Amino acid sequence: MSSTQIQNLVSMLNQIANNNSYKKTEEETAKIVANHLQKFWALSMRNKMTQYLAEDGPELTNVSKLALAQLK
């Protein structure tokens, strides 16, 4: 996957986290985001993001990082 594709996934993930954060804690939002990723993202997309997180994931928001950590 190209760096442009990674950047697009990072952007989408951060947007999902931001869109679900209204009046919720980071932990509550992360659960919602993790559930969304499990339901709607392809395994390859989730794997790329968990790999990106393992390599520091500098552009991920804290909520995005928490959500990725919850994926099984």
PyMOL CGO cylinders between C-alpha atoms (Angstrom):
from pymol import cmd
from pymol.cgo import CYLINDER

trace = [
    CYLINDER, 0.00, 0.00, 0.00, 1.39, 3.38, -0.95, 0.3, 1, 1, 1, 1, 1, 1,
    CYLINDER, 1.39, 3.38, -0.95, 2.04, 6.20, 1.47, 0.3, 1, 1, 1, 1, 1, 1,
    CYLINDER, 2.04, 6.20, 1.47, -0.86, 8.10, -0.11, 0.3, 1, 1, 1, 1, 1, 1,
    CYLINDER, -0.86, 8.10, -0.11, -3.19, 5.21, 0.70, 0.3, 1, 1, 1, 1, 1, 1,
    CYLINDER, -3.19, 5.21, 0.70, -1.89, 5.09, 4.28, 0.3, 1, 1, 1, 1, 1, 1,
    CYLINDER, -1.89, 5.09, 4.28, -2.44, 8.84, 4.62, 0.3, 1, 1, 1, 1, 1, 1,
    CYLINDER, -2.44, 8.84, 4.62, -6.01, 8.43, 3.33, 0.3, 1, 1, 1, 1, 1, 1,
    CYLINDER, -6.01, 8.43, 3.33, -6.71, 5.69, 5.88, 0.3, 1, 1, 1, 1, 1, 1,
    CYLINDER, -6.71, 5.69, 5.88, -5.22, 7.80, 8.67, 0.3, 1, 1, 1, 1, 1, 1,
    CYLINDER, -5.22, 7.80, 8.67, -7.37, 10.74, 7.62, 0.3, 1, 1, 1, 1, 1, 1,
    CYLINDER, -7.37, 10.74, 7.62, -10.53, 8.62, 7.48, 0.3, 1, 1, 1, 1, 1, 1,
    CYLINDER, -10.53, 8.62, 7.48, -9.83, 7.01, 10.84, 0.3, 1, 1, 1, 1, 1, 1,
    CYLINDER, -9.83, 7.01, 10.84, -9.20, 10.35, 12.54, 0.3, 1, 1, 1, 1, 1, 1,
    CYLINDER, -9.20, 10.35, 12.54, -12.39, 11.77, 10.99, 0.3, 1, 1, 1, 1, 1, 1,
    CYLINDER, -12.39, 11.77, 10.99, -14.43, 8.84, 12.27, 0.3, 1, 1, 1, 1, 1, 1,
    CYLINDER, -14.43, 8.84, 12.27, -12.96, 9.39, 15.74, 0.3, 1, 1, 1, 1, 1, 1,
    CYLINDER, -12.96, 9.39, 15.74, -13.67, 13.12, 15.64, 0.3, 1, 1, 1, 1, 1, 1,
    CYLINDER, -13.67, 13.12, 15.64, -17.22, 12.64, 14.35, 0.3, 1, 1, 1, 1, 1, 1,
    CYLINDER, -17.22, 12.64, 14.35, -18.06, 10.27, 17.20, 0.3, 1, 1, 1, 1, 1, 1,
    CYLINDER, -18.06, 10.27, 17.20, -16.49, 12.18, 20.06, 0.3, 1, 1, 1, 1, 1, 1,
    CYLINDER, -16.49, 12.18, 20.06, -19.27, 14.61, 20.96, 0.3, 1, 1, 1, 1, 1, 1,
    CYLINDER, -19.27, 14.61, 20.96, -19.93, 14.49, 24.73, 0.3, 1, 1, 1, 1, 1, 1,
    CYLINDER, -19.93, 14.49, 24.73, -18.07, 11.20, 25.16, 0.3, 1, 1, 1, 1, 1, 1,
    CYLINDER, -18.07, 11.20, 25.16, -14.85, 10.24, 26.87, 0.3, 1, 1, 1, 1, 1, 1,
    CYLINDER, -14.85, 10.24, 26.87, -11.92, 9.07, 24.77, 0.3, 1, 1, 1, 1, 1, 1,
    CYLINDER, -11.92, 9.07, 24.77, -12.54, 5.51, 25.92, 0.3, 1, 1, 1, 1, 1, 1,
    CYLINDER, -12.54, 5.51, 25.92, -16.23, 5.61, 24.96, 0.3, 1, 1, 1, 1, 1, 1,
    CYLINDER, -16.23, 5.61, 24.96, -15.40, 7.07, 21.57, 0.3, 1, 1, 1, 1, 1, 1,
    CYLINDER, -15.40, 7.07, 21.57, -12.64, 4.51, 20.99, 0.3, 1, 1, 1, 1, 1, 1,
    CYLINDER, -12.64, 4.51, 20.99, -15.12, 1.65, 21.56, 0.3, 1, 1, 1, 1, 1, 1,
    CYLINDER, -15.12, 1.65, 21.56, -17.49, 3.14, 18.99, 0.3, 1, 1, 1, 1, 1, 1,
    CYLINDER, -17.49, 3.14, 18.99, -14.67, 3.64, 16.49, 0.3, 1, 1, 1, 1, 1, 1,
    CYLINDER, -14.67, 3.64, 16.49, -13.30, 0.12, 17.02, 0.3, 1, 1, 1, 1, 1, 1,
    CYLINDER, -13.30, 0.12, 17.02, -16.78, -1.28, 16.43, 0.3, 1, 1, 1, 1, 1, 1,
    CYLINDER, -16.78, -1.28, 16.43, -17.10, 0.77, 13.24, 0.3, 1, 1, 1, 1, 1, 1,
    CYLINDER, -17.10, 0.77, 13.24, -13.75, -0.50, 11.98, 0.3, 1, 1, 1, 1, 1, 1,
    CYLINDER, -13.75, -0.50, 11.98, -14.73, -4.13, 12.70, 0.3, 1, 1, 1, 1, 1, 1,
    CYLINDER, -14.73, -4.13, 12.70, -18.04, -3.74, 10.87, 0.3, 1, 1, 1, 1, 1, 1,
    CYLINDER, -18.04, -3.74, 10.87, -17.14, -1.61, 7.87, 0.3, 1, 1, 1, 1, 1, 1,
    CYLINDER, -17.14, -1.61, 7.87, -13.39, -1.72, 7.17, 0.3, 1, 1, 1, 1, 1, 1,
    CYLINDER, -13.39, -1.72, 7.17, -11.74, -4.53, 5.25, 0.3, 1, 1, 1, 1, 1, 1,
    CYLINDER, -11.74, -4.53, 5.25, -9.29, -6.64, 7.22, 0.3, 1, 1, 1, 1, 1, 1,
    CYLINDER, -9.29, -6.64, 7.22, -6.46, -5.36, 5.02, 0.3, 1, 1, 1, 1, 1, 1,
    CYLINDER, -6.46, -5.36, 5.02, -7.32, -1.76, 5.95, 0.3, 1, 1, 1, 1, 1, 1,
    CYLINDER, -7.32, -1.76, 5.95, -7.43, -2.57, 9.67, 0.3, 1, 1, 1, 1, 1, 1,
    CYLINDER, -7.43, -2.57, 9.67, -4.14, -4.46, 9.40, 0.3, 1, 1, 1, 1, 1, 1,
    CYLINDER, -4.14, -4.46, 9.40, -2.45, -1.52, 7.67, 0.3, 1, 1, 1, 1, 1, 1,
    CYLINDER, -2.45, -1.52, 7.67, -3.58, 0.82, 10.42, 0.3, 1, 1, 1, 1, 1, 1,
    CYLINDER, -3.58, 0.82, 10.42, -2.51, -1.49, 13.24, 0.3, 1, 1, 1, 1, 1, 1,
    CYLINDER, -2.51, -1.49, 13.24, 0.87, -1.85, 11.52, 0.3, 1, 1, 1, 1, 1, 1,
    CYLINDER, 0.87, -1.85, 11.52, 1.08, 1.95, 11.19, 0.3, 1, 1, 1, 1, 1, 1,
    CYLINDER, 1.08, 1.95, 11.19, 0.29, 2.27, 14.90, 0.3, 1, 1, 1, 1, 1, 1,
    CYLINDER, 0.29, 2.27, 14.90, 3.00, -0.28, 15.75, 0.3, 1, 1, 1, 1, 1, 1,
    CYLINDER, 3.00, -0.28, 15.75, 5.45, 1.87, 13.80, 0.3, 1, 1, 1, 1, 1, 1,
    CYLINDER, 5.45, 1.87, 13.80, 4.54, 4.86, 16.04, 0.3, 1, 1, 1, 1, 1, 1,
    CYLINDER, 4.54, 4.86, 16.04, 1.48, 6.13, 14.12, 0.3, 1, 1, 1, 1, 1, 1,
    CYLINDER, 1.48, 6.13, 14.12, 2.48, 9.78, 14.51, 0.3, 1, 1, 1, 1, 1, 1,
    CYLINDER, 2.48, 9.78, 14.51, -0.54, 11.26, 12.71, 0.3, 1, 1, 1, 1, 1, 1,
    CYLINDER, -0.54, 11.26, 12.71, -3.18, 9.25, 14.56, 0.3, 1, 1, 1, 1, 1, 1,
    CYLINDER, -3.18, 9.25, 14.56, -5.24, 10.95, 17.23, 0.3, 1, 1, 1, 1, 1, 1,
    CYLINDER, -5.24, 10.95, 17.23, -5.24, 9.47, 20.70, 0.3, 1, 1, 1, 1, 1, 1,
    CYLINDER, -5.24, 9.47, 20.70, -8.77, 8.14, 20.19, 0.3, 1, 1, 1, 1, 1, 1,
    CYLINDER, -8.77, 8.14, 20.19, -7.73, 6.49, 16.92, 0.3, 1, 1, 1, 1, 1, 1,
    CYLINDER, -7.73, 6.49, 16.92, -4.81, 4.83, 18.69, 0.3, 1, 1, 1, 1, 1, 1,
    CYLINDER, -4.81, 4.83, 18.69, -7.08, 3.58, 21.48, 0.3, 1, 1, 1, 1, 1, 1,
    CYLINDER, -7.08, 3.58, 21.48, -9.56, 2.21, 18.93, 0.3, 1, 1, 1, 1, 1, 1,
    CYLINDER, -9.56, 2.21, 18.93, -6.87, 0.35, 16.99, 0.3, 1, 1, 1, 1, 1, 1,
    CYLINDER, -6.87, 0.35, 16.99, -5.55, -1.14, 20.20, 0.3, 1, 1, 1, 1, 1, 1,
    CYLINDER, -5.55, -1.14, 20.20, -9.00, -2.68, 20.81, 0.3, 1, 1, 1, 1, 1, 1,
    CYLINDER, -9.00, -2.68, 20.81, -9.11, -4.55, 17.49, 0.3, 1, 1, 1, 1, 1, 1,
    CYLINDER, -9.11, -4.55, 17.49, -8.73, -8.31, 17.69, 0.3, 1, 1, 1, 1, 1, 1,
]
cmd.load_cgo(trace, "trace")
